[in-house]
Amino acid sequence: MRQQLDKIMLRLPDGMRDRIRNKAAANRRSMNAEIVHYLDRALVAEEASGALGAATPARRDHPHPVQGNEHERDLV
């Protein structure tokens, strides 16, 4: 049975795509697998530290308010 996958469009800061491509090649993974690997590591680390769910409130001045820390908000 085929696994259902979510698809998202992602905007990256200048240079990050190349960094991800280089890391993926070094680790013999696709760029997608590399991104998923790093997201999973970050989420596991936050869950272990109890930080998950302690996000700051959404910004009201942004056209599409998001929850998260200052770095997550800056990526939108």
PyMOL Python script that loads the backbone (N, CA, C, O; Angstrom):
from pymol import cmd

cmd.read_pdbstr("""\
ATOM      1  N   MET A   1       0.834  -1.182   0.000  1.00  0.00           N
ATOM      2  CA  MET A   1       0.000   0.000   0.000  1.00  0.00           C
ATOM      3  C   MET A   1       0.881   1.248   0.000  1.00  0.00           C
ATOM      4  O   MET A   1       1.832   1.342   0.776  1.00  0.00           O
ATOM      5  N   ARG A   2       0.564   2.197  -0.864  1.00  0.00           N
ATOM      6  CA  ARG A   2       1.355   3.418  -0.988  1.00  0.00           C
ATOM      7  C   ARG A   2       1.046   4.387   0.148  1.00  0.00           C
ATOM      8  O   ARG A   2      -0.117   4.593   0.496  1.00  0.00           O
ATOM      9  N   GLN A   3       2.086   4.978   0.723  1.00  0.00           N
ATOM     10  CA  GLN A   3       1.939   5.935   1.820  1.00  0.00           C
ATOM     11  C   GLN A   3       1.461   7.268   1.275  1.00  0.00           C
ATOM     12  O   GLN A   3       1.974   7.740   0.260  1.00  0.00           O
ATOM     13  N   GLN A   4       0.484   7.885   1.935  1.00  0.00           N
ATOM     14  CA  GLN A   4      -0.002   9.204   1.559  1.00  0.00           C
ATOM     15  C   GLN A   4       0.973  10.256   2.087  1.00  0.00           C
ATOM     16  O   GLN A   4       1.296  10.260   3.274  1.00  0.00           O
ATOM     17  N   LEU A   5       1.438  11.141   1.217  1.00  0.00           N
ATOM     18  CA  LEU A   5       2.407  12.159   1.602  1.00  0.00           C
ATOM     19  C   LEU A   5       1.809  13.545   1.443  1.00  0.00           C
ATOM     20  O   LEU A   5       1.067  13.806   0.496  1.00  0.00           O
ATOM     21  N   ASP A   6       2.137  14.435   2.377  1.00  0.00           N
ATOM     22  CA  ASP A   6       1.749  15.836   2.256  1.00  0.00           C
ATOM     23  C   ASP A   6       2.771  16.552   1.399  1.00  0.00           C
ATOM     24  O   ASP A   6       3.967  16.268   1.472  1.00  0.00           O
ATOM     25  N   LYS A   7       2.295  17.482   0.586  1.00  0.00           N
ATOM     26  CA  LYS A   7       3.185  18.286  -0.247  1.00  0.00           C
ATOM     27  C   LYS A   7       3.051  19.740   0.167  1.00  0.00           C
ATOM     28  O   LYS A   7       1.949  20.232   0.411  1.00  0.00           O
ATOM     29  N   ILE A   8       4.193  20.426   0.244  1.00  0.00           N
ATOM     30  CA  ILE A   8       4.186  21.854   0.569  1.00  0.00           C
ATOM     31  C   ILE A   8       5.136  22.584  -0.367  1.00  0.00           C
ATOM     32  O   ILE A   8       6.078  21.998  -0.900  1.00  0.00           O
ATOM     33  N   MET A   9       4.874  23.870  -0.557  1.00  0.00           N
ATOM     34  CA  MET A   9       5.814  24.721  -1.270  1.00  0.00           C
ATOM     35  C   MET A   9       6.627  25.445  -0.197  1.00  0.00           C
ATOM     36  O   MET A   9       6.078  25.898   0.808  1.00  0.00           O
ATOM     37  N   LEU A  10       7.918  25.548  -0.413  1.00  0.00           N
ATOM     38  CA  LEU A  10       8.798  26.101   0.601  1.00  0.00           C
ATOM     39  C   LEU A  10       9.692  27.166  -0.012  1.00  0.00           C
ATOM     40  O   LEU A  10      10.313  26.943  -1.051  1.00  0.00           O
ATOM     41  N   ARG A  11       9.755  28.324   0.635  1.00  0.00           N
ATOM     42  CA  ARG A  11      10.674  29.385   0.214  1.00  0.00           C
ATOM     43  C   ARG A  11      11.900  29.306   1.113  1.00  0.00           C
ATOM     44  O   ARG A  11      11.782  29.237   2.337  1.00  0.00           O
ATOM     45  N   LEU A  12      13.073  29.319   0.499  1.00  0.00           N
ATOM     46  CA  LEU A  12      14.325  29.225   1.236  1.00  0.00           C
ATOM     47  C   LEU A  12      15.127  30.501   1.088  1.00  0.00           C
ATOM     48  O   LEU A  12      15.084  31.143   0.039  1.00  0.00           O
ATOM     49  N   PRO A  13      15.861  30.880   2.130  1.00  0.00           N
ATOM     50  CA  PRO A  13      16.747  32.043   2.015  1.00  0.00           C
ATOM     51  C   PRO A  13      17.826  31.772   0.968  1.00  0.00           C
ATOM     52  O   PRO A  13      18.149  30.622   0.672  1.00  0.00           O
ATOM     53  N   ASP A  14      18.371  32.847   0.417  1.00  0.00           N
ATOM     54  CA  ASP A  14      19.433  32.720  -0.584  1.00  0.00           C
ATOM     55  C   ASP A  14      20.548  31.818  -0.068  1.00  0.00           C
ATOM     56  O   ASP A  14      21.009  31.959   1.064  1.00  0.00           O
ATOM     57  N   GLY A  15      20.967  30.896  -0.915  1.00  0.00           N
ATOM     58  CA  GLY A  15      22.078  30.015  -0.591  1.00  0.00           C
ATOM     59  C   GLY A  15      21.702  28.731   0.129  1.00  0.00           C
ATOM     60  O   GLY A  15      22.483  27.780   0.129  1.00  0.00           O
ATOM     61  N   MET A  16      20.526  28.680   0.742  1.00  0.00           N
ATOM     62  CA  MET A  16      20.170  27.498   1.515  1.00  0.00           C
ATOM     63  C   MET A  16      19.919  26.282   0.620  1.00  0.00           C
ATOM     64  O   MET A  16      20.235  25.156   1.003  1.00  0.00           O
ATOM     65  N   ARG A  17      19.360  26.502  -0.554  1.00  0.00           N
ATOM     66  CA  ARG A  17      19.111  25.377  -1.471  1.00  0.00           C
ATOM     67  C   ARG A  17      20.428  24.687  -1.825  1.00  0.00           C
ATOM     68  O   ARG A  17      20.507  23.459  -1.835  1.00  0.00           O
ATOM     69  N   ASP A  18      21.451  25.472  -2.114  1.00  0.00           N
ATOM     70  CA  ASP A  18      22.761  24.900  -2.432  1.00  0.00           C
ATOM     71  C   ASP A  18      23.346  24.147  -1.241  1.00  0.00           C
ATOM     72  O   ASP A  18      23.939  23.081  -1.404  1.00  0.00           O
ATOM     73  N   ARG A  19      23.178  24.700  -0.052  1.00  0.00           N
ATOM     74  CA  ARG A  19      23.674  24.024   1.157  1.00  0.00           C
ATOM     75  C   ARG A  19      22.981  22.687   1.346  1.00  0.00           C
ATOM     76  O   ARG A  19      23.624  21.685   1.658  1.00  0.00           O
ATOM     77  N   ILE A  20      21.661  22.672   1.155  1.00  0.00           N
ATOM     78  CA  ILE A  20      20.904  21.424   1.298  1.00  0.00           C
ATOM     79  C   ILE A  20      21.320  20.419   0.223  1.00  0.00           C
ATOM     80  O   ILE A  20      21.506  19.237   0.511  1.00  0.00           O
ATOM     81  N   ARG A  21      21.464  20.890  -1.008  1.00  0.00           N
ATOM     82  CA  ARG A  21      21.876  20.003  -2.102  1.00  0.00           C
ATOM     83  C   ARG A  21      23.245  19.383  -1.796  1.00  0.00           C
ATOM     84  O   ARG A  21      23.436  18.184  -2.004  1.00  0.00           O
ATOM     85  N   ASN A  22      24.191  20.180  -1.309  1.00  0.00           N
ATOM     86  CA  ASN A  22      25.521  19.675  -0.988  1.00  0.00           C
ATOM     87  C   ASN A  22      25.488  18.660   0.159  1.00  0.00           C
ATOM     88  O   ASN A  22      26.143  17.620   0.087  1.00  0.00           O
ATOM     89  N   LYS A  23      24.728  18.959   1.208  1.00  0.00           N
ATOM     90  CA  LYS A  23      24.600  18.018   2.327  1.00  0.00           C
ATOM     91  C   LYS A  23      23.926  16.732   1.873  1.00  0.00           C
ATOM     92  O   LYS A  23      24.339  15.641   2.269  1.00  0.00           O
ATOM     93  N   ALA A  24      22.890  16.850   1.045  1.00  0.00           N
ATOM     94  CA  ALA A  24      22.179  15.667   0.549  1.00  0.00           C
ATOM     95  C   ALA A  24      23.132  14.785  -0.264  1.00  0.00           C
ATOM     96  O   ALA A  24      23.139  13.565  -0.100  1.00  0.00           O
ATOM     97  N   ALA A  25      23.926  15.392  -1.131  1.00  0.00           N
ATOM     98  CA  ALA A  25      24.879  14.627  -1.937  1.00  0.00           C
ATOM     99  C   ALA A  25      25.903  13.931  -1.045  1.00  0.00           C
ATOM    100  O   ALA A  25      26.241  12.768  -1.266  1.00  0.00           O
ATOM    101  N   ALA A  26      26.389  14.641  -0.046  1.00  0.00           N
ATOM    102  CA  ALA A  26      27.377  14.058   0.863  1.00  0.00           C
ATOM    103  C   ALA A  26      26.796  12.887   1.654  1.00  0.00           C
ATOM    104  O   ALA A  26      27.506  11.936   1.982  1.00  0.00           O
ATOM    105  N   ASN A  27      25.501  12.964   1.956  1.00  0.00           N
ATOM    106  CA  ASN A  27      24.830  11.911   2.725  1.00  0.00           C
ATOM    107  C   ASN A  27      24.127  10.882   1.847  1.00  0.00           C
ATOM    108  O   ASN A  27      23.453   9.978   2.339  1.00  0.00           O
ATOM    109  N   ARG A  28      24.302  11.042   0.518  1.00  0.00           N
ATOM    110  CA  ARG A  28      23.703  10.124  -0.450  1.00  0.00           C
ATOM    111  C   ARG A  28      22.185  10.010  -0.276  1.00  0.00           C
ATOM    112  O   ARG A  28      21.613   8.920  -0.261  1.00  0.00           O
ATOM    113  N   ARG A  29      21.554  11.198  -0.143  1.00  0.00           N
ATOM    114  CA  ARG A  29      20.099  11.291  -0.016  1.00  0.00           C
ATOM    115  C   ARG A  29      19.590  12.297  -1.027  1.00  0.00           C
ATOM    116  O   ARG A  29      20.348  13.124  -1.534  1.00  0.00           O
ATOM    117  N   SER A  30      18.302  12.220  -1.317  1.00  0.00           N
ATOM    118  CA  SER A  30      17.668  13.260  -2.123  1.00  0.00           C
ATOM    119  C   SER A  30      17.559  14.524  -1.276  1.00  0.00           C
ATOM    120  O   SER A  30      17.676  14.473  -0.051  1.00  0.00           O
ATOM    121  N   MET A  31      17.335  15.652  -1.935  1.00  0.00           N
ATOM    122  CA  MET A  31      17.136  16.897  -1.177  1.00  0.00           C
ATOM    123  C   MET A  31      15.920  16.771  -0.274  1.00  0.00           C
ATOM    124  O   MET A  31      15.945  17.235   0.866  1.00  0.00           O
ATOM    125  N   ASN A  32      14.859  16.149  -0.768  1.00  0.00           N
ATOM    126  CA  ASN A  32      13.660  15.965   0.042  1.00  0.00           C
ATOM    127  C   ASN A  32      13.982  15.144   1.293  1.00  0.00           C
ATOM    128  O   ASN A  32      13.595  15.517   2.400  1.00  0.00           O
ATOM    129  N   ALA A  33      14.688  14.030   1.113  1.00  0.00           N
ATOM    130  CA  ALA A  33      15.035  13.184   2.255  1.00  0.00           C
ATOM    131  C   ALA A  33      15.923  13.927   3.246  1.00  0.00           C
ATOM    132  O   ALA A  33      15.806  13.730   4.455  1.00  0.00           O
ATOM    133  N   GLU A  34      16.812  14.781   2.736  1.00  0.00           N
ATOM    134  CA  GLU A  34      17.688  15.566   3.609  1.00  0.00           C
ATOM    135  C   GLU A  34      16.880  16.556   4.443  1.00  0.00           C
ATOM    136  O   GLU A  34      17.111  16.695   5.644  1.00  0.00           O
ATOM    137  N   ILE A  35      15.941  17.238   3.810  1.00  0.00           N
ATOM    138  CA  ILE A  35      15.096  18.203   4.526  1.00  0.00           C
ATOM    139  C   ILE A  35      14.262  17.481   5.583  1.00  0.00           C
ATOM    140  O   ILE A  35      14.181  17.939   6.722  1.00  0.00           O
ATOM    141  N   VAL A  36      13.646  16.363   5.220  1.00  0.00           N
ATOM    142  CA  VAL A  36      12.841  15.592   6.172  1.00  0.00           C
ATOM    143  C   VAL A  36      13.711  15.123   7.333  1.00  0.00           C
ATOM    144  O   VAL A  36      13.275  15.163   8.483  1.00  0.00           O
ATOM    145  N   HIS A  37      14.930  14.682   7.051  1.00  0.00           N
ATOM    146  CA  HIS A  37      15.858  14.240   8.092  1.00  0.00           C
ATOM    147  C   HIS A  37      16.106  15.359   9.109  1.00  0.00           C
ATOM    148  O   HIS A  37      16.016  15.136  10.317  1.00  0.00           O
ATOM    149  N   TYR A  38      16.417  16.555   8.618  1.00  0.00           N
ATOM    150  CA  TYR A  38      16.708  17.666   9.527  1.00  0.00           C
ATOM    151  C   TYR A  38      15.465  18.138  10.281  1.00  0.00           C
ATOM    152  O   TYR A  38      15.554  18.489  11.458  1.00  0.00           O
ATOM    153  N   LEU A  39      14.326  18.150   9.625  1.00  0.00           N
ATOM    154  CA  LEU A  39      13.088  18.519  10.326  1.00  0.00           C
ATOM    155  C   LEU A  39      12.781  17.519  11.435  1.00  0.00           C
ATOM    156  O   LEU A  39      12.407  17.909  12.541  1.00  0.00           O
ATOM    157  N   ASP A  40      12.939  16.233  11.139  1.00  0.00           N
ATOM    158  CA  ASP A  40      12.679  15.211  12.144  1.00  0.00           C
ATOM    159  C   ASP A  40      13.628  15.357  13.328  1.00  0.00           C
ATOM    160  O   ASP A  40      13.203  15.263  14.479  1.00  0.00           O
ATOM    161  N   ARG A  41      14.915  15.586  13.051  1.00  0.00           N
ATOM    162  CA  ARG A  41      15.885  15.777  14.141  1.00  0.00           C
ATOM    163  C   ARG A  41      15.510  16.972  15.009  1.00  0.00           C
ATOM    164  O   ARG A  41      15.594  16.898  16.235  1.00  0.00           O
ATOM    165  N   ALA A  42      15.098  18.069  14.385  1.00  0.00           N
ATOM    166  CA  ALA A  42      14.731  19.272  15.140  1.00  0.00           C
ATOM    167  C   ALA A  42      13.494  19.019  16.001  1.00  0.00           C
ATOM    168  O   ALA A  42      13.442  19.439  17.157  1.00  0.00           O
ATOM    169  N   LEU A  43      12.506  18.335  15.441  1.00  0.00           N
ATOM    170  CA  LEU A  43      11.283  18.056  16.197  1.00  0.00           C
ATOM    171  C   LEU A  43      11.544  17.112  17.359  1.00  0.00           C
ATOM    172  O   LEU A  43      11.019  17.325  18.452  1.00  0.00           O
ATOM    173  N   VAL A  44      12.340  16.079  17.148  1.00  0.00           N
ATOM    174  CA  VAL A  44      12.677  15.151  18.223  1.00  0.00           C
ATOM    175  C   VAL A  44      13.422  15.888  19.340  1.00  0.00           C
ATOM    176  O   VAL A  44      13.146  15.659  20.517  1.00  0.00           O
ATOM    177  N   ALA A  45      14.353  16.763  18.986  1.00  0.00           N
ATOM    178  CA  ALA A  45      15.101  17.522  19.984  1.00  0.00           C
ATOM    179  C   ALA A  45      14.179  18.440  20.785  1.00  0.00           C
ATOM    180  O   ALA A  45      14.317  18.544  22.004  1.00  0.00           O
ATOM    181  N   GLU A  46      13.247  19.099  20.113  1.00  0.00           N
ATOM    182  CA  GLU A  46      12.301  19.977  20.822  1.00  0.00           C
ATOM    183  C   GLU A  46      11.390  19.177  21.737  1.00  0.00           C
ATOM    184  O   GLU A  46      11.125  19.582  22.869  1.00  0.00           O
ATOM    185  N   GLU A  47      10.909  18.032  21.242  1.00  0.00           N
ATOM    186  CA  GLU A  47      10.042  17.188  22.070  1.00  0.00           C
ATOM    187  C   GLU A  47      10.793  16.699  23.300  1.00  0.00           C
ATOM    188  O   GLU A  47      10.229  16.658  24.393  1.00  0.00           O
ATOM    189  N   ALA A  48      12.051  16.331  23.134  1.00  0.00           N
ATOM    190  CA  ALA A  48      12.853  15.834  24.252  1.00  0.00           C
ATOM    191  C   ALA A  48      13.110  16.926  25.286  1.00  0.00           C
ATOM    192  O   ALA A  48      13.190  16.647  26.483  1.00  0.00           O
ATOM    193  N   SER A  49      13.239  18.166  24.824  1.00  0.00           N
ATOM    194  CA  SER A  49      13.516  19.263  25.755  1.00  0.00           C
ATOM    195  C   SER A  49      12.247  19.861  26.347  1.00  0.00           C
ATOM    196  O   SER A  49      12.308  20.706  27.240  1.00  0.00           O
ATOM    197  N   GLY A  50      11.107  19.425  25.851  1.00  0.00           N
ATOM    198  CA  GLY A  50       9.846  19.960  26.342  1.00  0.00           C
ATOM    199  C   GLY A  50       9.510  21.309  25.752  1.00  0.00           C
ATOM    200  O   GLY A  50       8.577  21.969  26.210  1.00  0.00           O
ATOM    201  N   ALA A  51      10.258  21.737  24.734  1.00  0.00           N
ATOM    202  CA  ALA A  51      10.054  23.058  24.145  1.00  0.00           C
ATOM    203  C   ALA A  51       8.890  23.095  23.174  1.00  0.00           C
ATOM    204  O   ALA A  51       8.356  24.171  22.904  1.00  0.00           O
ATOM    205  N   LEU A  52       8.483  21.963  22.647  1.00  0.00           N
ATOM    206  CA  LEU A  52       7.404  21.943  21.675  1.00  0.00           C
ATOM    207  C   LEU A  52       6.115  22.401  22.351  1.00  0.00           C
ATOM    208  O   LEU A  52       5.784  21.946  23.446  1.00  0.00           O
ATOM    209  N   GLY A  53       5.409  23.283  21.708  1.00  0.00           N
ATOM    210  CA  GLY A  53       4.178  23.803  22.276  1.00  0.00           C
ATOM    211  C   GLY A  53       4.388  25.087  23.052  1.00  0.00           C
ATOM    212  O   GLY A  53       3.424  25.717  23.487  1.00  0.00           O
ATOM    213  N   ALA A  54       5.637  25.480  23.231  1.00  0.00           N
ATOM    214  CA  ALA A  54       5.932  26.712  23.946  1.00  0.00           C
ATOM    215  C   ALA A  54       6.182  27.838  22.956  1.00  0.00           C
ATOM    216  O   ALA A  54       6.980  28.738  23.221  1.00  0.00           O
ATOM    217  N   ALA A  55       5.506  27.790  21.823  1.00  0.00           N
ATOM    218  CA  ALA A  55       5.718  28.778  20.774  1.00  0.00           C
ATOM    219  C   ALA A  55       5.140  30.127  21.177  1.00  0.00           C
ATOM    220  O   ALA A  55       4.217  30.220  21.986  1.00  0.00           O
ATOM    221  N   THR A  56       5.709  31.157  20.591  1.00  0.00           N
ATOM    222  CA  THR A  56       5.219  32.504  20.842  1.00  0.00           C
ATOM    223  C   THR A  56       3.943  32.736  20.053  1.00  0.00           C
ATOM    224  O   THR A  56       3.696  32.031  19.075  1.00  0.00           O
ATOM    225  N   PRO A  57       3.119  33.711  20.450  1.00  0.00           N
ATOM    226  CA  PRO A  57       1.878  33.968  19.716  1.00  0.00           C
ATOM    227  C   PRO A  57       2.137  34.436  18.291  1.00  0.00           C
ATOM    228  O   PRO A  57       3.229  34.901  17.967  1.00  0.00           O
ATOM    229  N   ALA A  58       1.129  34.309  17.453  1.00  0.00           N
ATOM    230  CA  ALA A  58       1.234  34.725  16.055  1.00  0.00           C
ATOM    231  C   ALA A  58       1.439  36.227  15.965  1.00  0.00           C
ATOM    232  O   ALA A  58       0.929  36.979  16.795  1.00  0.00           O
ATOM    233  N   ARG A  59       2.190  36.667  14.954  1.00  0.00           N
ATOM    234  CA  ARG A  59       2.359  38.091  14.697  1.00  0.00           C
ATOM    235  C   ARG A  59       1.092  38.629  14.064  1.00  0.00           C
ATOM    236  O   ARG A  59       0.553  38.012  13.145  1.00  0.00           O
ATOM    237  N   ARG A  60       0.617  39.743  14.528  1.00  0.00           N
ATOM    238  CA  ARG A  60      -0.613  40.322  13.994  1.00  0.00           C
ATOM    239  C   ARG A  60      -0.354  41.199  12.770  1.00  0.00           C
ATOM    240  O   ARG A  60      -1.278  41.470  12.003  1.00  0.00           O
ATOM    241  N   ASP A  61       0.901  41.651  12.575  1.00  0.00           N
ATOM    242  CA  ASP A  61       1.202  42.552  11.460  1.00  0.00           C
ATOM    243  C   ASP A  61       1.542  41.797  10.175  1.00  0.00           C
ATOM    244  O   ASP A  61       1.754  42.423   9.136  1.00  0.00           O
ATOM    245  N   HIS A  62       1.596  40.484  10.225  1.00  0.00           N
ATOM    246  CA  HIS A  62       1.930  39.674   9.058  1.00  0.00           C
ATOM    247  C   HIS A  62       0.642  39.289   8.328  1.00  0.00           C
ATOM    248  O   HIS A  62      -0.346  38.957   8.982  1.00  0.00           O
ATOM    249  N   PRO A  63       0.625  39.323   6.975  1.00  0.00           N
ATOM    250  CA  PRO A  63      -0.598  39.001   6.245  1.00  0.00           C
ATOM    251  C   PRO A  63      -1.071  37.569   6.471  1.00  0.00           C
ATOM    252  O   PRO A  63      -2.262  37.286   6.337  1.00  0.00           O
ATOM    253  N   HIS A  64      -0.164  36.670   6.808  1.00  0.00           N
ATOM    254  CA  HIS A  64      -0.516  35.284   7.102  1.00  0.00           C
ATOM    255  C   HIS A  64       0.137  34.912   8.427  1.00  0.00           C
ATOM    256  O   HIS A  64       1.206  34.302   8.436  1.00  0.00           O
ATOM    257  N   PRO A  65      -0.496  35.275   9.562  1.00  0.00           N
ATOM    258  CA  PRO A  65       0.135  35.042  10.860  1.00  0.00           C
ATOM    259  C   PRO A  65       0.479  33.573  11.063  1.00  0.00           C
ATOM    260  O   PRO A  65      -0.286  32.681  10.697  1.00  0.00           O
ATOM    261  N   VAL A  66       1.638  33.344  11.649  1.00  0.00           N
ATOM    262  CA  VAL A  66       2.079  31.988  11.952  1.00  0.00           C
ATOM    263  C   VAL A  66       2.505  31.922  13.401  1.00  0.00           C
ATOM    264  O   VAL A  66       2.855  32.937  14.004  1.00  0.00           O
ATOM    265  N   GLN A  67       2.475  30.740  13.951  1.00  0.00           N
ATOM    266  CA  GLN A  67       2.970  30.531  15.298  1.00  0.00           C
ATOM    267  C   GLN A  67       4.410  30.067  15.202  1.00  0.00           C
ATOM    268  O   GLN A  67       4.823  29.547  14.166  1.00  0.00           O
ATOM    269  N   GLY A  68       5.162  30.243  16.238  1.00  0.00           N
ATOM    270  CA  GLY A  68       6.524  29.734  16.259  1.00  0.00           C
ATOM    271  C   GLY A  68       7.484  30.759  16.816  1.00  0.00           C
ATOM    272  O   GLY A  68       7.093  31.857  17.211  1.00  0.00           O
ATOM    273  N   ASN A  69       8.730  30.385  16.838  1.00  0.00           N
ATOM    274  CA  ASN A  69       9.731  31.300  17.379  1.00  0.00           C
ATOM    275  C   ASN A  69      10.124  32.330  16.324  1.00  0.00           C
ATOM    276  O   ASN A  69       9.621  32.295  15.200  1.00  0.00           O
ATOM    277  N   GLU A  70      11.011  33.236  16.679  1.00  0.00           N
ATOM    278  CA  GLU A  70      11.382  34.323  15.763  1.00  0.00           C
ATOM    279  C   GLU A  70      11.968  33.811  14.457  1.00  0.00           C
ATOM    280  O   GLU A  70      11.759  34.427  13.412  1.00  0.00           O
ATOM    281  N   HIS A  71      12.698  32.702  14.489  1.00  0.00           N
ATOM    282  CA  HIS A  71      13.298  32.153  13.271  1.00  0.00           C
ATOM    283  C   HIS A  71      12.233  31.550  12.359  1.00  0.00           C
ATOM    284  O   HIS A  71      12.288  31.717  11.140  1.00  0.00           O
ATOM    285  N   GLU A  72      11.260  30.849  12.950  1.00  0.00           N
ATOM    286  CA  GLU A  72      10.190  30.276  12.149  1.00  0.00           C
ATOM    287  C   GLU A  72       9.359  31.376  11.509  1.00  0.00           C
ATOM    288  O   GLU A  72       8.978  31.257  10.345  1.00  0.00           O
ATOM    289  N   ARG A  73       9.074  32.430  12.236  1.00  0.00           N
ATOM    290  CA  ARG A  73       8.280  33.534  11.695  1.00  0.00           C
ATOM    291  C   ARG A  73       9.000  34.221  10.555  1.00  0.00           C
ATOM    292  O   ARG A  73       8.362  34.638   9.588  1.00  0.00           O
ATOM    293  N   ASP A  74      10.323  34.350  10.646  1.00  0.00           N
ATOM    294  CA  ASP A  74      11.089  35.028   9.619  1.00  0.00           C
ATOM    295  C   ASP A  74      11.126  34.235   8.317  1.00  0.00           C
ATOM    296  O   ASP A  74      11.401  34.810   7.264  1.00  0.00           O
ATOM    297  N   LEU A  75      10.859  32.943   8.359  1.00  0.00           N
ATOM    298  CA  LEU A  75      10.908  32.113   7.163  1.00  0.00           C
ATOM    299  C   LEU A  75       9.645  32.219   6.332  1.00  0.00           C
ATOM    300  O   LEU A  75       9.621  31.757   5.191  1.00  0.00           O
ATOM    301  N   VAL A  76       8.605  32.810   6.872  1.00  0.00           N
ATOM    302  CA  VAL A  76       7.332  32.910   6.122  1.00  0.00           C
ATOM    303  C   VAL A  76       7.354  34.088   5.207  1.00  0.00           C
ATOM    304  O   VAL A  76       6.380  34.337   4.497  1.00  0.00           O
TER     305      VAL A  76
END
""", "prot")
cmd.dss("prot")
cmd.show_as("cartoon", "prot")
cmd.util.cbc("prot")
cmd.orient("prot")
